[in-house]
């Protein structure tokens, strides 16, 4: 019986295909992240401020923010996070017929987020986030040496996008933009929005154990 041997050229092509397949599998494996707990911290800026309207002057945005939290990563593509976020403090003056009232609105929240992750390379990842935010807002006013305040709380949804860059296996830099529905607008008895909305820009670090 005559057996046709595979030409040397075809054998060489087959070897190259096998090697390429092994290298491709190795690359995918290298991008696979390990499951585990991590902690993170962020600093940033909140652009939210009271809208210009009759009787409102000197309105300043909430300004600097900070956040600390912890999360758990389930493989390469999914994580959950809990955190505490200080939104900063909006400030403005309300001018009436006979007096000027200085008002400040500090805000903070306890948060729960679900995070979807897209590995781009061995060091770079993109992520998207949806969150629930238990927002506490205090409205503090002072006029003529007399001060008063009221506090309200409301759960608000949020959505965000970001990216991270791994410095080491455990340590990474991260940046993100997040929009959270304004708690102050939702608490207002007026049907119109009274603030510009909660837009957060954040830079931070994370450490995975």
Residue pairs with C-beta under 8 A, 6 or more apart in sequence:
6 14
30 122
31 76
31 119
31 121
31 122
32 75
32 76
32 119
33 73
33 75
33 76
33 117
33 119
33 125
34 73
34 208
35 72
35 73
35 74
35 75
36 72
36 73
36 208
36 209
37 70
37 71
37 72
37 73
37 208
37 209
38 70
38 71
38 72
38 73
38 206
38 207
38 208
38 209
39 68
39 69
39 70
39 71
39 206
39 207
40 67
40 68
40 69
40 70
40 71
40 81
40 83
40 174
40 204
40 205
40 206
40 207
41 66
41 67
41 68
41 69
41 204
41 205
42 65
42 66
42 67
42 68
42 174
42 176
42 202
42 203
42 204
43 64
43 65
43 66
43 202
43 203
43 204
44 64
44 65
44 66
44 67
44 200
44 201
44 202
44 203
44 204
45 61
45 63
45 64
45 65
45 88
45 200
45 201
46 61
46 62
46 63
46 64
46 65
46 87
46 88
46 198
46 199
46 200
47 61
47 62
47 196
47 199
47 201
48 61
48 62
48 87
48 90
48 182
48 184
48 195
48 196
48 197
48 198
48 199
49 59
49 60
49 61
49 62
49 90
49 92
49 195
49 196
50 56
50 59
50 90
50 92
50 105
50 194
50 195
51 59
51 193
51 194
51 195
51 196
52 59
53 194
55 94
55 95
55 96
56 92
56 93
56 94
56 95
57 92
57 93
57 95
58 91
58 92
58 93
59 90
59 91
59 92
59 93
60 90
60 91
60 92
61 88
61 90
61 196
62 87
62 88
62 89
62 90
62 105
62 107
63 88
63 89
64 88
65 85
65 86
65 87
65 88
65 200
65 202
66 85
66 86
67 83
67 84
67 85
67 86
67 202
67 204
68 83
68 84
69 81
69 82
69 83
69 84
69 111
70 81
70 82
70 83
71 79
71 80
71 81
71 82
71 115
71 206
72 79
72 80
73 79
73 117
73 208
74 80
76 117
76 119
77 116
77 117
77 118
77 119
78 114
78 115
78 116
78 117
79 114
79 115
79 117
80 112
80 113
80 114
80 115
81 111
81 112
81 113
81 115
81 129
82 110
82 111
82 112
82 113
83 110
83 111
83 113
84 108
84 109
84 110
84 111
85 108
85 109
85 111
85 133
86 107
86 108
87 106
87 107
87 108
87 109
87 135
87 198
87 200
88 106
88 107
89 104
89 105
89 106
89 107
90 104
90 105
90 107
90 184
90 195
91 102
91 103
91 104
91 105
92 103
93 100
93 101
93 102
93 103
94 100
94 101
94 103
94 141
95 101
99 143
99 144
100 143
101 141
101 142
101 143
102 141
102 142
102 143
103 139
103 140
103 141
103 142
104 140
105 137
105 138
105 139
105 140
105 184
106 137
106 138
106 140
107 135
107 136
107 137
107 138
107 183
107 184
108 135
108 136
109 133
109 134
109 135
109 136
109 156
109 180
110 133
110 134
111 131
111 132
111 133
111 134
111 158
112 131
112 132
113 129
113 130
113 131
113 132
113 158
114 129
114 130
114 131
115 127
115 128
115 129
116 127
116 128
116 129
117 125
117 126
117 127
118 125
118 126
118 127
119 125
120 126
122 166
123 165
123 166
124 163
124 164
124 165
124 166
125 163
125 164
125 166
126 161
126 162
126 163
127 161
127 162
127 163
127 164
127 176
128 159
128 160
128 161
128 162
129 158
129 159
129 160
129 161
129 162
129 176
129 178
130 157
130 158
130 159
131 157
131 158
131 159
131 160
131 178
131 180
132 155
132 156
132 157
132 158
133 155
133 156
133 157
133 158
133 180
133 183
134 153
134 155
135 153
135 154
135 155
135 156
135 180
135 183
136 151
136 152
136 153
137 151
137 152
137 153
137 154
137 183
137 184
137 187
138 149
138 150
138 151
138 152
139 149
139 150
139 151
139 152
140 147
140 148
140 149
141 147
141 148
141 149
152 183
152 187
154 183
154 186
154 187
156 180
156 181
156 182
156 183
156 186
157 180
157 181
158 178
158 179
158 180
158 181
159 178
159 179
160 176
160 177
160 178
160 179
160 200
161 176
161 177
162 174
162 175
162 176
162 177
162 178
162 202
163 174
163 175
163 176
164 172
164 173
164 174
164 175
164 206
165 172
165 173
165 174
166 172
167 173
169 208
170 207
170 208
170 209
171 205
171 206
171 207
172 205
172 206
172 207
172 208
173 203
173 204
173 205
174 203
174 204
174 205
174 206
175 202
175 203
175 204
176 201
176 202
177 199
177 200
177 201
177 202
178 199
178 200
178 202
179 197
179 198
179 199
179 200
180 198
180 200
181 197
181 198
182 193
182 195
182 197
182 198
183 198
184 194
184 195
185 193
185 194
185 195
185 197
188 194
